[in-house]
Amino acid sequence: MALLLRALTGQIAVQGYASMMVSIFFIGGLVLIVQGIVGVYVGKIYAEARRRPLYVVAETVGLPPPEIRP
């Protein structure tokens, strides 16, 4: 931590510090994006696994009753 503070204040010139930090933040951002995509995918799988109907019909008007087959 002390090395980081000294580098930010200009007391130590760390070679490659900026490029290293940019690459770490870039890869971290990619990881977060992929995690978000996987989270959406798992959420959709969970919603589908509950096997609930897409909608519920409260009543039917003007239609004959459904035919029930054994």
MARROGU-940119 format. One record per atom (N, C-alpha, C): residue in three letters; chain; atom name; x, y, z. Coordinates in steps of 0.1 Angstrom, whole numbers, padded with zeros to 4 digits. Layout:
! MARROGU-940119
<rec res="ALA" chain="A" atom="CA" xx="X" yy="Y" zz="Z"/>
...
//
This chain:
! MARROGU-940119
<rec res="MET" chain="A" atom="N" xx="0008" yy="-0012" zz="0000"/>
<rec res="MET" chain="A" atom="CA" xx="0000" yy="0000" zz="0000"/>
<rec res="MET" chain="A" atom="C" xx="0009" yy="0012" zz="0000"/>
<rec res="ALA" chain="A" atom="N" xx="0019" yy="0012" zz="0008"/>
<rec res="ALA" chain="A" atom="CA" xx="0028" yy="0024" zz="0008"/>
<rec res="ALA" chain="A" atom="C" xx="0035" yy="0026" zz="-0005"/>
<rec res="LEU" chain="A" atom="N" xx="0038" yy="0016" zz="-0012"/>
<rec res="LEU" chain="A" atom="CA" xx="0044" yy="0017" zz="-0025"/>
<rec res="LEU" chain="A" atom="C" xx="0035" yy="0024" zz="-0035"/>
<rec res="LEU" chain="A" atom="N" xx="0022" yy="0020" zz="-0034"/>
<rec res="LEU" chain="A" atom="CA" xx="0012" yy="0026" zz="-0043"/>
<rec res="LEU" chain="A" atom="C" xx="0010" yy="0041" zz="-0040"/>
<rec res="LEU" chain="A" atom="N" xx="0010" yy="0044" zz="-0027"/>
<rec res="LEU" chain="A" atom="CA" xx="0008" yy="0058" zz="-0024"/>
<rec res="LEU" chain="A" atom="C" xx="0020" yy="0066" zz="-0028"/>
<rec res="ARG" chain="A" atom="N" xx="0032" yy="0061" zz="-0027"/>
<rec res="ARG" chain="A" atom="CA" xx="0044" yy="0068" zz="-0031"/>
<rec res="ARG" chain="A" atom="C" xx="0045" yy="0069" zz="-0046"/>
<rec res="ALA" chain="A" atom="N" xx="0040" yy="0059" zz="-0053"/>
<rec res="ALA" chain="A" atom="CA" xx="0039" yy="0060" zz="-0068"/>
<rec res="ALA" chain="A" atom="C" xx="0029" yy="0070" zz="-0073"/>
<rec res="LEU" chain="A" atom="N" xx="0018" yy="0071" zz="-0066"/>
<rec res="LEU" chain="A" atom="CA" xx="0008" yy="0081" zz="-0070"/>
<rec res="LEU" chain="A" atom="C" xx="0012" yy="0095" zz="-0067"/>
<rec res="THR" chain="A" atom="N" xx="0019" yy="0097" zz="-0057"/>
<rec res="THR" chain="A" atom="CA" xx="0024" yy="0111" zz="-0053"/>
<rec res="THR" chain="A" atom="C" xx="0036" yy="0115" zz="-0061"/>
<rec res="GLY" chain="A" atom="N" xx="0042" yy="0106" zz="-0069"/>
<rec res="GLY" chain="A" atom="CA" xx="0053" yy="0109" zz="-0077"/>
<rec res="GLY" chain="A" atom="C" xx="0067" yy="0107" zz="-0070"/>
<rec res="GLN" chain="A" atom="N" xx="0067" yy="0102" zz="-0059"/>
<rec res="GLN" chain="A" atom="CA" xx="0080" yy="0100" zz="-0052"/>
<rec res="GLN" chain="A" atom="C" xx="0088" yy="0088" zz="-0058"/>
<rec res="ILE" chain="A" atom="N" xx="0081" yy="0078" zz="-0064"/>
<rec res="ILE" chain="A" atom="CA" xx="0088" yy="0067" zz="-0070"/>
<rec res="ILE" chain="A" atom="C" xx="0082" yy="0066" zz="-0084"/>
<rec res="ALA" chain="A" atom="N" xx="0090" yy="0065" zz="-0094"/>
<rec res="ALA" chain="A" atom="CA" xx="0086" yy="0063" zz="-0108"/>
<rec res="ALA" chain="A" atom="C" xx="0086" yy="0048" zz="-0110"/>
<rec res="VAL" chain="A" atom="N" xx="0074" yy="0042" zz="-0110"/>
<rec res="VAL" chain="A" atom="CA" xx="0073" yy="0028" zz="-0113"/>
<rec res="VAL" chain="A" atom="C" xx="0071" yy="0026" zz="-0128"/>
<rec res="GLN" chain="A" atom="N" xx="0080" yy="0019" zz="-0133"/>
<rec res="GLN" chain="A" atom="CA" xx="0080" yy="0016" zz="-0148"/>
<rec res="GLN" chain="A" atom="C" xx="0068" yy="0006" zz="-0151"/>
<rec res="GLY" chain="A" atom="N" xx="0060" yy="0009" zz="-0160"/>
<rec res="GLY" chain="A" atom="CA" xx="0049" yy="0000" zz="-0164"/>
<rec res="GLY" chain="A" atom="C" xx="0037" yy="0000" zz="-0155"/>
<rec res="TYR" chain="A" atom="N" xx="0037" yy="0009" zz="-0145"/>
<rec res="TYR" chain="A" atom="CA" xx="0025" yy="0009" zz="-0136"/>
<rec res="TYR" chain="A" atom="C" xx="0012" yy="0012" zz="-0143"/>
<rec res="ALA" chain="A" atom="N" xx="0012" yy="0022" zz="-0152"/>
<rec res="ALA" chain="A" atom="CA" xx="0000" yy="0026" zz="-0158"/>
<rec res="ALA" chain="A" atom="C" xx="-0005" yy="0015" zz="-0167"/>
<rec res="SER" chain="A" atom="N" xx="0003" yy="0009" zz="-0175"/>
<rec res="SER" chain="A" atom="CA" xx="-0001" yy="-0001" zz="-0184"/>
<rec res="SER" chain="A" atom="C" xx="-0006" yy="-0013" zz="-0176"/>
<rec res="MET" chain="A" atom="N" xx="0000" yy="-0016" zz="-0165"/>
<rec res="MET" chain="A" atom="CA" xx="-0004" yy="-0028" zz="-0157"/>
<rec res="MET" chain="A" atom="C" xx="-0018" yy="-0025" zz="-0151"/>
<rec res="MET" chain="A" atom="N" xx="-0020" yy="-0013" zz="-0146"/>
<rec res="MET" chain="A" atom="CA" xx="-0033" yy="-0010" zz="-0140"/>
<rec res="MET" chain="A" atom="C" xx="-0044" yy="-0010" zz="-0151"/>
<rec res="VAL" chain="A" atom="N" xx="-0041" yy="-0005" zz="-0163"/>
<rec res="VAL" chain="A" atom="CA" xx="-0051" yy="-0004" zz="-0174"/>
<rec res="VAL" chain="A" atom="C" xx="-0055" yy="-0019" zz="-0177"/>
<rec res="SER" chain="A" atom="N" xx="-0045" yy="-0027" zz="-0178"/>
<rec res="SER" chain="A" atom="CA" xx="-0048" yy="-0041" zz="-0182"/>
<rec res="SER" chain="A" atom="C" xx="-0056" yy="-0048" zz="-0171"/>
<rec res="ILE" chain="A" atom="N" xx="-0053" yy="-0046" zz="-0159"/>
<rec res="ILE" chain="A" atom="CA" xx="-0060" yy="-0052" zz="-0147"/>
<rec res="ILE" chain="A" atom="C" xx="-0075" yy="-0047" zz="-0148"/>
<rec res="PHE" chain="A" atom="N" xx="-0077" yy="-0034" zz="-0149"/>
<rec res="PHE" chain="A" atom="CA" xx="-0091" yy="-0029" zz="-0150"/>
<rec res="PHE" chain="A" atom="C" xx="-0098" yy="-0034" zz="-0162"/>
<rec res="PHE" chain="A" atom="N" xx="-0092" yy="-0035" zz="-0173"/>
<rec res="PHE" chain="A" atom="CA" xx="-0098" yy="-0040" zz="-0185"/>
<rec res="PHE" chain="A" atom="C" xx="-0103" yy="-0054" zz="-0183"/>
<rec res="ILE" chain="A" atom="N" xx="-0094" yy="-0063" zz="-0178"/>
<rec res="ILE" chain="A" atom="CA" xx="-0097" yy="-0077" zz="-0176"/>
<rec res="ILE" chain="A" atom="C" xx="-0108" yy="-0078" zz="-0165"/>
<rec res="GLY" chain="A" atom="N" xx="-0107" yy="-0070" zz="-0155"/>
<rec res="GLY" chain="A" atom="CA" xx="-0117" yy="-0070" zz="-0144"/>
<rec res="GLY" chain="A" atom="C" xx="-0131" yy="-0066" zz="-0150"/>
<rec res="GLY" chain="A" atom="N" xx="-0131" yy="-0056" zz="-0159"/>
<rec res="GLY" chain="A" atom="CA" xx="-0144" yy="-0052" zz="-0165"/>
<rec res="GLY" chain="A" atom="C" xx="-0150" yy="-0063" zz="-0174"/>
<rec res="LEU" chain="A" atom="N" xx="-0141" yy="-0070" zz="-0181"/>
<rec res="LEU" chain="A" atom="CA" xx="-0145" yy="-0082" zz="-0189"/>
<rec res="LEU" chain="A" atom="C" xx="-0151" yy="-0092" zz="-0181"/>
<rec res="VAL" chain="A" atom="N" xx="-0145" yy="-0095" zz="-0169"/>
<rec res="VAL" chain="A" atom="CA" xx="-0150" yy="-0105" zz="-0160"/>
<rec res="VAL" chain="A" atom="C" xx="-0164" yy="-0102" zz="-0155"/>
<rec res="LEU" chain="A" atom="N" xx="-0166" yy="-0089" zz="-0152"/>
<rec res="LEU" chain="A" atom="CA" xx="-0179" yy="-0085" zz="-0147"/>
<rec res="LEU" chain="A" atom="C" xx="-0189" yy="-0085" zz="-0157"/>
<rec res="ILE" chain="A" atom="N" xx="-0186" yy="-0082" zz="-0170"/>
<rec res="ILE" chain="A" atom="CA" xx="-0196" yy="-0083" zz="-0181"/>
<rec res="ILE" chain="A" atom="C" xx="-0200" yy="-0098" zz="-0183"/>
<rec res="VAL" chain="A" atom="N" xx="-0190" yy="-0107" zz="-0183"/>
<rec res="VAL" chain="A" atom="CA" xx="-0193" yy="-0121" zz="-0185"/>
<rec res="VAL" chain="A" atom="C" xx="-0201" yy="-0126" zz="-0173"/>
<rec res="GLN" chain="A" atom="N" xx="-0198" yy="-0122" zz="-0161"/>
<rec res="GLN" chain="A" atom="CA" xx="-0206" yy="-0126" zz="-0149"/>
<rec res="GLN" chain="A" atom="C" xx="-0220" yy="-0121" zz="-0150"/>
<rec res="GLY" chain="A" atom="N" xx="-0223" yy="-0109" zz="-0156"/>
<rec res="GLY" chain="A" atom="CA" xx="-0236" yy="-0105" zz="-0158"/>
<rec res="GLY" chain="A" atom="C" xx="-0244" yy="-0113" zz="-0168"/>
<rec res="ILE" chain="A" atom="N" xx="-0237" yy="-0116" zz="-0179"/>
<rec res="ILE" chain="A" atom="CA" xx="-0244" yy="-0125" zz="-0189"/>
<rec res="ILE" chain="A" atom="C" xx="-0247" yy="-0138" zz="-0183"/>
<rec res="VAL" chain="A" atom="N" xx="-0238" yy="-0144" zz="-0176"/>
<rec res="VAL" chain="A" atom="CA" xx="-0241" yy="-0157" zz="-0170"/>
<rec res="VAL" chain="A" atom="C" xx="-0252" yy="-0156" zz="-0160"/>
<rec res="GLY" chain="A" atom="N" xx="-0253" yy="-0145" zz="-0152"/>
<rec res="GLY" chain="A" atom="CA" xx="-0264" yy="-0143" zz="-0143"/>
<rec res="GLY" chain="A" atom="C" xx="-0277" yy="-0142" zz="-0149"/>
<rec res="VAL" chain="A" atom="N" xx="-0278" yy="-0135" zz="-0161"/>
<rec res="VAL" chain="A" atom="CA" xx="-0291" yy="-0134" zz="-0168"/>
<rec res="VAL" chain="A" atom="C" xx="-0295" yy="-0148" zz="-0173"/>
<rec res="TYR" chain="A" atom="N" xx="-0285" yy="-0155" zz="-0178"/>
<rec res="TYR" chain="A" atom="CA" xx="-0288" yy="-0169" zz="-0184"/>
<rec res="TYR" chain="A" atom="C" xx="-0293" yy="-0178" zz="-0173"/>
<rec res="VAL" chain="A" atom="N" xx="-0286" yy="-0178" zz="-0161"/>
<rec res="VAL" chain="A" atom="CA" xx="-0291" yy="-0186" zz="-0150"/>
<rec res="VAL" chain="A" atom="C" xx="-0305" yy="-0182" zz="-0145"/>
<rec res="GLY" chain="A" atom="N" xx="-0307" yy="-0169" zz="-0145"/>
<rec res="GLY" chain="A" atom="CA" xx="-0321" yy="-0164" zz="-0141"/>
<rec res="GLY" chain="A" atom="C" xx="-0331" yy="-0169" zz="-0150"/>
<rec res="LYS" chain="A" atom="N" xx="-0329" yy="-0169" zz="-0163"/>
<rec res="LYS" chain="A" atom="CA" xx="-0338" yy="-0174" zz="-0173"/>
<rec res="LYS" chain="A" atom="C" xx="-0340" yy="-0189" zz="-0171"/>
<rec res="ILE" chain="A" atom="N" xx="-0330" yy="-0197" zz="-0169"/>
<rec res="ILE" chain="A" atom="CA" xx="-0331" yy="-0211" zz="-0167"/>
<rec res="ILE" chain="A" atom="C" xx="-0339" yy="-0214" zz="-0154"/>
<rec res="TYR" chain="A" atom="N" xx="-0337" yy="-0206" zz="-0144"/>
<rec res="TYR" chain="A" atom="CA" xx="-0345" yy="-0208" zz="-0131"/>
<rec res="TYR" chain="A" atom="C" xx="-0360" yy="-0205" zz="-0134"/>
<rec res="ALA" chain="A" atom="N" xx="-0363" yy="-0194" zz="-0141"/>
<rec res="ALA" chain="A" atom="CA" xx="-0377" yy="-0191" zz="-0144"/>
<rec res="ALA" chain="A" atom="C" xx="-0383" yy="-0202" zz="-0152"/>
<rec res="GLU" chain="A" atom="N" xx="-0376" yy="-0208" zz="-0162"/>
<rec res="GLU" chain="A" atom="CA" xx="-0381" yy="-0219" zz="-0170"/>
<rec res="GLU" chain="A" atom="C" xx="-0383" yy="-0232" zz="-0162"/>
<rec res="ALA" chain="A" atom="N" xx="-0374" yy="-0234" zz="-0152"/>
<rec res="ALA" chain="A" atom="CA" xx="-0374" yy="-0246" zz="-0145"/>
<rec res="ALA" chain="A" atom="C" xx="-0386" yy="-0247" zz="-0135"/>
<rec res="ARG" chain="A" atom="N" xx="-0392" yy="-0235" zz="-0132"/>
<rec res="ARG" chain="A" atom="CA" xx="-0404" yy="-0236" zz="-0123"/>
<rec res="ARG" chain="A" atom="C" xx="-0416" yy="-0241" zz="-0130"/>
<rec res="ARG" chain="A" atom="N" xx="-0416" yy="-0241" zz="-0143"/>
<rec res="ARG" chain="A" atom="CA" xx="-0427" yy="-0247" zz="-0151"/>
<rec res="ARG" chain="A" atom="C" xx="-0440" yy="-0240" zz="-0148"/>
<rec res="ARG" chain="A" atom="N" xx="-0440" yy="-0228" zz="-0146"/>
<rec res="ARG" chain="A" atom="CA" xx="-0453" yy="-0221" zz="-0144"/>
<rec res="ARG" chain="A" atom="C" xx="-0458" yy="-0217" zz="-0158"/>
<rec res="PRO" chain="A" atom="N" xx="-0471" yy="-0215" zz="-0159"/>
<rec res="PRO" chain="A" atom="CA" xx="-0477" yy="-0211" zz="-0172"/>
<rec res="PRO" chain="A" atom="C" xx="-0473" yy="-0197" zz="-0175"/>
<rec res="LEU" chain="A" atom="N" xx="-0472" yy="-0194" zz="-0188"/>
<rec res="LEU" chain="A" atom="CA" xx="-0469" yy="-0180" zz="-0192"/>
<rec res="LEU" chain="A" atom="C" xx="-0479" yy="-0170" zz="-0188"/>
<rec res="TYR" chain="A" atom="N" xx="-0492" yy="-0175" zz="-0188"/>
<rec res="TYR" chain="A" atom="CA" xx="-0503" yy="-0166" zz="-0184"/>
<rec res="TYR" chain="A" atom="C" xx="-0514" yy="-0175" zz="-0178"/>
<rec res="VAL" chain="A" atom="N" xx="-0523" yy="-0169" zz="-0171"/>
<rec res="VAL" chain="A" atom="CA" xx="-0535" yy="-0176" zz="-0165"/>
<rec res="VAL" chain="A" atom="C" xx="-0547" yy="-0169" zz="-0170"/>
<rec res="VAL" chain="A" atom="N" xx="-0556" yy="-0177" zz="-0175"/>
<rec res="VAL" chain="A" atom="CA" xx="-0569" yy="-0172" zz="-0180"/>
<rec res="VAL" chain="A" atom="C" xx="-0579" yy="-0172" zz="-0169"/>
<rec res="ALA" chain="A" atom="N" xx="-0585" yy="-0161" zz="-0166"/>
<rec res="ALA" chain="A" atom="CA" xx="-0595" yy="-0160" zz="-0155"/>
<rec res="ALA" chain="A" atom="C" xx="-0608" yy="-0166" zz="-0159"/>
<rec res="GLU" chain="A" atom="N" xx="-0612" yy="-0163" zz="-0171"/>
<rec res="GLU" chain="A" atom="CA" xx="-0625" yy="-0168" zz="-0177"/>
<rec res="GLU" chain="A" atom="C" xx="-0625" yy="-0167" zz="-0192"/>
<rec res="THR" chain="A" atom="N" xx="-0633" yy="-0176" zz="-0198"/>
<rec res="THR" chain="A" atom="CA" xx="-0635" yy="-0176" zz="-0212"/>
<rec res="THR" chain="A" atom="C" xx="-0649" yy="-0171" zz="-0216"/>
<rec res="VAL" chain="A" atom="N" xx="-0650" yy="-0163" zz="-0226"/>
<rec res="VAL" chain="A" atom="CA" xx="-0663" yy="-0157" zz="-0230"/>
<rec res="VAL" chain="A" atom="C" xx="-0665" yy="-0162" zz="-0244"/>
<rec res="GLY" chain="A" atom="N" xx="-0677" yy="-0168" zz="-0246"/>
<rec res="GLY" chain="A" atom="CA" xx="-0681" yy="-0172" zz="-0260"/>
<rec res="GLY" chain="A" atom="C" xx="-0674" yy="-0184" zz="-0266"/>
<rec res="LEU" chain="A" atom="N" xx="-0667" yy="-0191" zz="-0258"/>
<rec res="LEU" chain="A" atom="CA" xx="-0660" yy="-0203" zz="-0263"/>
<rec res="LEU" chain="A" atom="C" xx="-0666" yy="-0216" zz="-0257"/>
<rec res="PRO" chain="A" atom="N" xx="-0667" yy="-0227" zz="-0265"/>
<rec res="PRO" chain="A" atom="CA" xx="-0672" yy="-0239" zz="-0259"/>
<rec res="PRO" chain="A" atom="C" xx="-0662" yy="-0244" zz="-0248"/>
<rec res="PRO" chain="A" atom="N" xx="-0667" yy="-0252" zz="-0239"/>
<rec res="PRO" chain="A" atom="CA" xx="-0658" yy="-0258" zz="-0229"/>
<rec res="PRO" chain="A" atom="C" xx="-0648" yy="-0267" zz="-0235"/>
<rec res="PRO" chain="A" atom="N" xx="-0636" yy="-0268" zz="-0230"/>
<rec res="PRO" chain="A" atom="CA" xx="-0626" yy="-0277" zz="-0236"/>
<rec res="PRO" chain="A" atom="C" xx="-0630" yy="-0291" zz="-0235"/>
<rec res="GLU" chain="A" atom="N" xx="-0625" yy="-0299" zz="-0245"/>
<rec res="GLU" chain="A" atom="CA" xx="-0628" yy="-0313" zz="-0245"/>
<rec res="GLU" chain="A" atom="C" xx="-0618" yy="-0320" zz="-0238"/>
<rec res="ILE" chain="A" atom="N" xx="-0622" yy="-0328" zz="-0228"/>
<rec res="ILE" chain="A" atom="CA" xx="-0612" yy="-0335" zz="-0220"/>
<rec res="ILE" chain="A" atom="C" xx="-0611" yy="-0350" zz="-0225"/>
<rec res="ARG" chain="A" atom="N" xx="-0599" yy="-0353" zz="-0228"/>
<rec res="ARG" chain="A" atom="CA" xx="-0597" yy="-0367" zz="-0233"/>
<rec res="ARG" chain="A" atom="C" xx="-0591" yy="-0375" zz="-0223"/>
<rec res="PRO" chain="A" atom="N" xx="-0595" yy="-0388" zz="-0222"/>
<rec res="PRO" chain="A" atom="CA" xx="-0589" yy="-0397" zz="-0211"/>
<rec res="PRO" chain="A" atom="C" xx="-0575" yy="-0401" zz="-0214"/>
//
